[in-house]
Amino acid sequence: MYVQIETEKNVENESILVDLRSDTLSKPTKAMRMAMLNAELGDDVYGEDPTVIRLEEKAAKLLGKEAALFVTSGTMGNLIAIMNHCDVRGSEAYCGEESHTMLHEQGGAAQIAGVTLCPLANNRDGTFDLKKLELKIKGDRQHEPISKLVIVENTFNGKIVPQTWIQDLAKITRKHSLKLHMDGARLWNASVGSDVPVAEIVSEFDSVTFCLSKGLGSPAGSLLCGSKSFIEKARRGRKVLGGGMRQVGVLAGSGLVSLEEMVPLLKEDHRRAAKLAKAINDLGSKAFSVDLNEVQTNMIFVNISSEKVTSADFVQRLKSVESDDPDDKIIVRGLALTPTSARFVTYYEINDELVDAAIRKFSYVVKQLE
Ligand SMILES: Cc1ncc(COP(=O)(O)O)c(C=O)c1O
């Protein structure tokens, strides 16, 4: 089907704008807007919105789970999963110390669910040391919290978590009767990037959240997937968090288009990210480089090893225009994540023309800052 690529907002003050801060910037396509307009609606708190039901059934089927629940966001999906799996006071959940749940969900596990998060040092590929995990799992001592859940993020900073590690992890969680949840905000990138069906990626997991509003282009919404009883309980959790929405088929309609039309396009996002990363390395700079092994989906991290320039300086220079040179006039936006690392993310609106423009600006700035 036809996907409208909208580039009208990419021109700012006669400069070309290439906004690579996040794939969450992607806007709904024409097909999504039409689906919103035409969606069959009902009150979803009564379970009567036919479009939401279609989306939930489709998500569950694709992931090989019994059921799914449409939730407002990835954060809500992860929190409900934590609330569900850690339903005894004094519960503990394990996750990577650099994971979104640990760092960017406001400590909702503690704040709202009353659950302790126990962080484990992340390896670069998103895994953590399974021996260290096992050492952290608590026995039945009254002094300690009750071990309940392990959370895995996939993709992790754009990297696909190795399936063999997931299998080893699952052996441990089974042995200790722990539940497994995947924060699969970008699960579809992991599937397209590894050529492994989503159902296989998540087969060991008791629950999974995935997002429609990142590379899949929808304006909002995530799906929490799991067993029938898990999802029934999740529906109560969603309500208490204020996530019970009414004629929300307007969003679910867009979500269906995301799953049907946007997933195949992720391959192009990955190709373009790889092209951009290679072009940066081809500049031969000592100060600015990308580890190409880590460009597995739609994210690029530029490593900055310079005594003079921080990633904040680099990002600032990329988005500023200081001369009349047509290459300098291109505005590139990215995120300075640490003093030595800047992130750039592709999504469907970042077409080849915009990638080429970004490469021109990177080349201009790298030569200037070196
Ligand atoms: C890995 C990961 N998990 C969860 C989330 C939360 O998603 P939301 O912004 O929909 O709450 C994000 C958001 O960027 C994310 O990157």
The ligand as a Tripos MOL2 file, in Angstrom:
@<TRIPOS>MOLECULE
LIG
   16    16     1     0     0
SMALL
NO_CHARGES

@<TRIPOS>ATOM
      1 C1         13.4430    1.3370   25.2600 C.3       1 LIG1
      2 C2         12.2510    2.1520   25.6300 C.ar      1 LIG1
      3 N1         11.3500    1.6310   26.4610 N.ar      1 LIG1
      4 C3         10.2500    2.3030   26.8270 C.ar      1 LIG1
      5 C4         10.0150    3.5770   26.3480 C.ar      1 LIG1
      6 C5          8.7920    4.3140   26.8250 C.3       1 LIG1
      7 O1          7.9050    4.5910   25.8120 O.3       1 LIG1
      8 P1          6.8620    5.8160   25.9600 P.3       1 LIG1
      9 O2          7.6020    7.0430   25.5950 O.co2     1 LIG1
     10 O3          5.7950    5.4400   24.9870 O.co2     1 LIG1
     11 O4          6.3900    5.8250   27.3600 O.co2     1 LIG1
     12 C6         10.9380    4.1620   25.4720 C.ar      1 LIG1
     13 C7         10.7120    5.5240   24.9630 C.2       1 LIG1
     14 O5         11.4950    6.1130   24.2500 O.2       1 LIG1
     15 C8         12.0930    3.4370   25.1140 C.ar      1 LIG1
     16 O6         13.0160    3.9570   24.2980 O.3       1 LIG1
@<TRIPOS>BOND
     1     1     2 1
     2     2     3 ar
     3     2    15 ar
     4     3     4 ar
     5     4     5 ar
     6     5     6 1
     7     5    12 ar
     8     6     7 1
     9     7     8 1
    10     8     9 2
    11     8    10 1
    12     8    11 1
    13    12    13 1
    14    12    15 ar
    15    13    14 2
    16    15    16 1
@<TRIPOS>SUBSTRUCTURE
     1 LIG1         1 GROUP 0 **** ****
